[in-house]
Amino acid sequence: MRNTSLTIKTPGKLMVAGEFAVLEPYHDLVVMAVDRFVYARLEESDTNRLSLEDFGLHDLNWSFGVDGIEVDGEDDRVLFVQSAMSIACTYLNEKGITPTPFHLSIRSELDDASGAKYGLGSSAAVTVSVVKAILQKHLPDSPREELVFRLASISHVTIQGNGSGADVAASSYGGFLRYASFQAEWLQEAYAGAATLHGLLEKDWPYFSLEPVRLPDDIYVCVGWTGKPASTKRLVDEILKLKTSNTGAFHEFLASSEQAVGNFLTGMQNADTELLLEGIRKNRHALRDVGRAADTAIETPLLETLCDLAETHGGAGKPSGAGGGDCGIAFMPSREQAERLMEAWGATSIRSLKLKPFSYGAEVVE
């Protein structure tokens, strides 16, 4: 191995536009990496050990065998890390590289110090951090972003069972991304039927596409937290029921979301502020309407206030992610308008988060 230790810094994410629709084939979502991070430190060791600092789990013994990584104990909080370790070590094993003993330590700053969850994609960032750290330590060259993304996606969907993978993409690549999902069901079936990891990695992922996009310099991003964590899985389940219970409403939502995301992306590309803001407003309305059709509050009263205040101050806002709580995101056409919006949020129960877009994916910091 090249060094005795290394640390990987991996950004969290916020969904920008296209939530729920991205779970259907070929529907785009815009996601951005943010400047809150997960840190994975990997050190040479005489024994294999794992520490999850945020959970108070220290020096857990682990081993690598034919069934992947086994971690001593029965704490479910190690599952995402265990899966990521298994996938990364299996990949190395297929390349004829035997991982030597190491101590892997994980800590996160994606949640509040009190333990409250902001919805910044903690499990995805952890998964990406672990995969990147193990590959970085053992491969002769630094792993490509696509390799980290694909391995982390396989690992994450194996444990989570669903999701678009956009959070994994943001943590792997950084910046703003136009993203179409690999489709979780397809990836699970492809993984189950693959003879080797390398075969699956080299295979075409037919639904997946990704393109970096750039926010115009004169647009300012504001993020507000409602103080209420949301259950993404429950909200997703409720919306997806519409596919059979109200097909018309579901397809109307997909069309509205596609138009909204298209406007936002064209506005980004052409530095057309009004079209960009119109895309955010249209996506807000599409999410609100599909929530009503599903009898599910995607836009809670505080998120409604957050979005209304953004429009009052000359910008546009919407729930970020599945809604039902967590964060809202706003785009403002000047620094002054952004500052006035955050002051207005502060006069309510909305907490402005000091989050900014982050241009890089998982990277070595020492």
C-alpha positions in Angstrom: 0.0 0.0 0.0 1.2 3.5 -0.8 0.5 5.2 2.5 -0.1 4.2 6.1 -3.3 6.2 6.3 -5.6 8.4 4.3 -8.8 10.4 4.8 -11.7 10.7 2.3 -14.0 13.8 2.5 -17.4 13.2 0.8 -20.1 15.8 0.3 -23.8 15.4 1.1 -26.5 16.3 -1.3 -29.8 18.2 -1.8 -32.3 17.4 -4.5 -33.1 20.4 -6.6 -35.8 19.4 -9.1 -37.5 16.2 -10.4 -38.2 14.3 -7.2 -40.4 11.2 -7.4 -40.4 11.4 -11.2 -36.8 10.3 -11.3 -38.0 6.9 -10.0 -39.5 6.3 -13.4 -37.3 5.4 -16.4 -35.7 8.2 -18.4 -37.0 11.1 -16.2 -34.4 13.6 -15.2 -33.6 15.0 -11.8 -31.2 17.8 -10.8 -29.2 17.2 -7.7 -26.4 19.1 -6.1 -23.6 18.3 -3.7 -23.3 20.5 -0.6 -20.5 21.5 1.7 -21.3 19.2 4.6 -19.2 16.1 4.7 -18.7 12.5 5.8 -15.1 11.6 6.6 -13.7 8.1 6.2 -10.2 7.5 7.7 -8.4 4.3 6.8 -5.2 3.3 8.6 -3.0 0.3 8.3 -3.5 -2.0 11.3 -2.4 -5.4 12.7 -6.1 -6.3 12.9 -9.3 -5.5 11.0 -11.3 -2.9 12.9 -14.3 -0.7 12.2 -15.4 2.4 14.2 -18.5 4.5 13.6 -17.8 7.6 15.7 -21.3 9.1 15.5 -22.9 6.0 17.0 -20.2 5.4 19.7 -19.2 2.1 18.1 -15.4 1.6 18.4 -13.0 -1.0 17.3 -15.5 -3.6 16.0 -13.7 -6.6 14.6 -14.4 -7.6 11.0 -13.3 -10.3 8.5 -13.5 -10.8 4.8 -14.6 -14.2 3.5 -16.5 -15.8 0.6 -19.7 -14.2 1.8 -18.2 -10.7 2.0 -17.5 -8.7 5.1 -18.7 -9.9 8.5 -18.7 -7.5 11.4 -18.8 -8.7 14.9 -22.0 -7.9 16.7 -25.6 -7.5 15.5 -26.0 -3.7 15.3 -28.0 -2.8 12.2 -26.3 0.6 12.1 -23.2 -1.0 10.5 -25.2 -2.4 7.5 -24.4 0.3 5.0 -20.8 0.4 5.9 -20.6 -3.4 5.9 -22.1 -3.6 2.5 -19.8 -1.0 1.0 -16.8 -2.7 2.5 -18.0 -6.0 1.0 -18.5 -4.6 -2.5 -15.1 -2.8 -2.5 -13.2 -5.8 -1.2 -14.9 -8.1 -3.6 -14.0 -5.8 -6.5 -10.3 -5.8 -5.3 -10.4 -9.6 -4.9 -11.6 -10.1 -8.5 -8.6 -8.0 -9.6 -6.3 -10.3 -7.7 -5.7 -7.8 -4.9 -6.0 -9.0 -1.4 -6.9 -6.2 1.0 -4.4 -6.1 3.9 -5.7 -5.4 7.5 -7.0 -1.9 8.2 -8.9 0.2 10.7 -11.7 2.1 9.1 -13.2 5.0 11.0 -16.3 7.0 9.9 -17.7 10.3 11.1 -20.4 12.5 9.7 -21.3 16.2 9.9 -24.4 15.8 7.7 -26.8 15.9 10.6 -27.3 18.4 13.4 -25.2 18.1 16.5 -28.4 17.2 18.4 -28.9 14.2 16.1 -31.7 15.8 14.0 -31.5 14.8 10.4 -31.5 17.4 7.7 -32.0 15.0 4.8 -28.5 15.4 3.2 -28.1 11.8 2.1 -26.0 10.4 5.0 -26.1 6.7 4.1 -25.2 7.4 0.5 -22.3 9.7 1.5 -21.1 7.1 3.9 -21.3 4.4 1.3 -19.3 6.5 -1.2 -16.7 7.3 1.4 -16.1 3.7 2.3 -15.8 2.5 -1.3 -13.5 5.4 -2.2 -11.2 4.9 0.8 -10.7 1.2 0.2 -10.1 1.5 -3.5 -7.8 4.5 -3.0 -5.8 2.6 -0.5 -5.3 -0.6 -2.6 -5.4 0.3 -6.3 -2.3 1.6 -8.0 -4.2 4.6 -9.4 -6.9 6.8 -7.9 -10.3 5.3 -8.8 -12.4 7.1 -11.4 -15.6 8.7 -10.2 -17.7 6.4 -12.4 -16.2 3.3 -10.7 -16.8 4.7 -7.2 -20.4 5.6 -8.2 -21.3 2.2 -9.7 -19.8 0.2 -6.8 -21.4 2.5 -4.3 -24.8 2.3 -6.1 -24.7 -1.5 -6.1 -23.9 -1.5 -2.4 -26.5 1.2 -1.4 -29.4 -0.3 -3.3 -28.6 -3.8 -1.9 -29.3 -2.5 1.6 -31.9 0.2 0.9 -33.8 -1.8 -1.6 -35.0 1.3 -3.5 -34.1 4.9 -4.4 -32.9 6.7 -7.4 -29.1 6.7 -6.6 -29.0 10.5 -7.2 -27.6 10.9 -3.7 -24.8 8.5 -4.5 -24.1 10.4 -7.7 -23.9 13.7 -5.9 -21.4 12.3 -3.4 -19.4 10.6 -6.1 -19.2 13.5 -8.6 -20.0 16.7 -6.8 -21.4 19.9 -8.3 -24.8 20.1 -10.0 -25.8 17.0 -12.0 -28.6 16.2 -14.5 -29.3 12.7 -13.5 -31.5 9.8 -14.7 -31.7 6.8 -12.5 -30.4 3.3 -13.2 -33.7 2.1 -11.8 -33.3 0.2 -8.5 -35.2 -2.9 -9.5 -33.1 -3.3 -12.7 -29.8 -2.9 -10.7 -30.9 -5.4 -8.1 -31.8 -8.0 -10.7 -28.6 -7.3 -12.7 -26.5 -7.7 -9.6 -28.3 -10.9 -8.6 -27.7 -12.4 -12.1 -24.1 -11.2 -12.5 -21.3 -13.8 -12.5 -18.8 -11.1 -11.4 -18.8 -7.5 -10.2 -16.6 -6.6 -13.1 -19.1 -8.0 -15.5 -21.8 -5.8 -14.1 -19.6 -2.8 -14.0 -18.7 -3.2 -17.7 -22.3 -3.8 -18.7 -24.5 -1.0 -20.1 -26.8 0.4 -17.5 -29.6 1.2 -19.9 -31.6 3.7 -17.9 -28.8 5.6 -16.3 -27.4 8.9 -17.5 -25.5 11.7 -15.9 -24.2 15.1 -17.0 -22.6 17.9 -15.0 -24.4 21.2 -15.3 -23.5 24.7 -14.0 -25.5 27.2 -12.1 -25.2 30.8 -13.4 -22.9 32.9 -11.2 -25.7 35.5 -10.4 -28.0 32.9 -8.9 -27.9 32.3 -5.1 -29.0 29.2 -3.4 -30.7 29.3 0.0 -31.6 26.3 2.1 -34.1 26.3 4.9 -34.8 23.5 7.4 -38.3 23.1 8.9 -37.1 21.2 12.0 -39.2 18.2 11.1 -37.4 15.1 9.7 -39.4 13.3 7.0 -39.8 9.7 6.1 -38.7 9.5 2.4 -39.7 5.8 2.1 -43.3 6.4 3.3 -43.8 9.4 1.0 -42.4 7.6 -2.0 -44.7 4.6 -1.3 -47.7 6.9 -1.1 -46.9 8.7 -4.4 -46.1 5.5 -6.2 -49.5 4.0 -5.3 -51.0 6.5 -7.8 -49.5 4.4 -10.6 -52.4 2.0 -10.1 -55.0 4.0 -8.0 -55.0 7.2 -10.1 -53.0 6.6 -13.3 -54.1 9.9 -14.9 -52.9 12.0 -12.0 -49.6 10.1 -11.9 -48.9 10.6 -15.6 -49.9 14.2 -15.4 -47.4 14.7 -12.6 -44.6 13.0 -14.7 -45.4 15.4 -17.6 -45.4 18.4 -15.4 -42.2 17.4 -13.7 -40.5 16.8 -17.0 -41.4 20.3 -18.2 -40.3 21.9 -15.0 -37.0 20.2 -14.9 -36.5 21.0 -18.6 -37.1 24.7 -17.9 -34.7 24.7 -15.0 -32.0 23.0 -17.0 -32.4 25.3 -20.0 -32.4 28.2 -17.7 -29.1 27.0 -16.3 -27.6 26.4 -19.7 -28.6 29.7 -21.1 -28.2 31.8 -18.0 -31.9 32.6 -18.3 -32.8 33.6 -14.7 -36.6 33.8 -15.3 -36.8 30.4 -17.0 -34.7 28.9 -14.3 -37.0 30.3 -11.6 -40.1 29.3 -13.6 -38.8 25.7 -13.6 -38.6 25.7 -9.8 -42.1 27.2 -9.5 -43.5 24.6 -11.9 -41.8 21.8 -10.0 -43.2 23.1 -6.7 -46.7 23.1 -8.1 -46.3 19.6 -9.7 -45.1 18.2 -6.3 -47.9 19.9 -4.4 -50.6 18.6 -6.9 -49.3 15.0 -6.8 -49.2 15.1 -3.0 -52.8 16.2 -3.0 -53.8 13.5 -5.4 -52.1 11.0 -3.1 -53.6 12.6 0.1 -50.1 13.1 1.3 -48.6 16.4 2.5 -45.5 16.9 0.5 -45.6 20.6 1.0 -46.2 21.0 4.8 -47.3 24.4 6.2 -43.7 25.4 7.0 -42.5 24.4 3.6 -45.4 26.4 2.1 -44.2 29.4 4.1 -40.6 28.8 3.0 -41.6 28.7 -0.7 -44.0 31.6 -0.5 -41.4 33.8 1.1 -38.9 33.0 -1.6 -41.4 34.2 -4.2 -42.3 37.3 -2.2 -38.6 38.2 -2.3 -38.3 37.8 -6.0 -37.1 34.2 -6.3 -38.5 30.7 -6.3 -38.6 27.9 -3.7 -39.7 24.3 -3.4 -39.4 21.3 -1.1 -36.1 19.5 -1.5 -36.3 15.8 -1.7 -39.5 13.9 -0.8 -41.0 16.8 1.2 -43.1 16.2 4.2 -40.5 18.1 6.3 -36.7 18.3 6.1 -35.4 21.0 3.8 -36.7 23.5 1.3 -34.5 25.1 -1.3 -34.7 28.5 -2.9 -33.0 30.2 -5.9 -32.6 34.0 -5.7 -31.5 36.4 -8.4 -29.2 38.5 -6.2 -27.3 38.3 -2.9 -29.4 41.1 -1.4 -32.6 39.2 -2.1 -31.1 36.0 -0.7 -30.1 37.8 2.5 -33.6 39.3 2.9 -35.1 35.9 2.3 -33.0 34.3 5.0 -33.9 37.1 7.4 -37.6 36.5 6.7 -37.2 32.8 7.3 -35.6 33.6 10.6 -38.7 35.5 11.7 -40.6 32.2 11.3 -39.7 28.7 12.6 -37.5 28.1 9.5 -33.8 27.7 10.2 -31.4 28.9 7.4 -28.7 26.4 6.9 -25.3 27.6 5.9 -25.0 25.2 3.0 -23.4 26.0 -0.4 -23.0 23.9 -3.5 -19.8 21.9 -3.5 -17.9 21.3 -6.7 -16.2 18.1 -5.9 -17.1 14.5 -5.1 -15.3 12.2 -2.7 -11.7 13.3 -2.5 -8.5 12.5 -0.5 -7.7 15.2 2.0 -4.7 13.7 3.8 
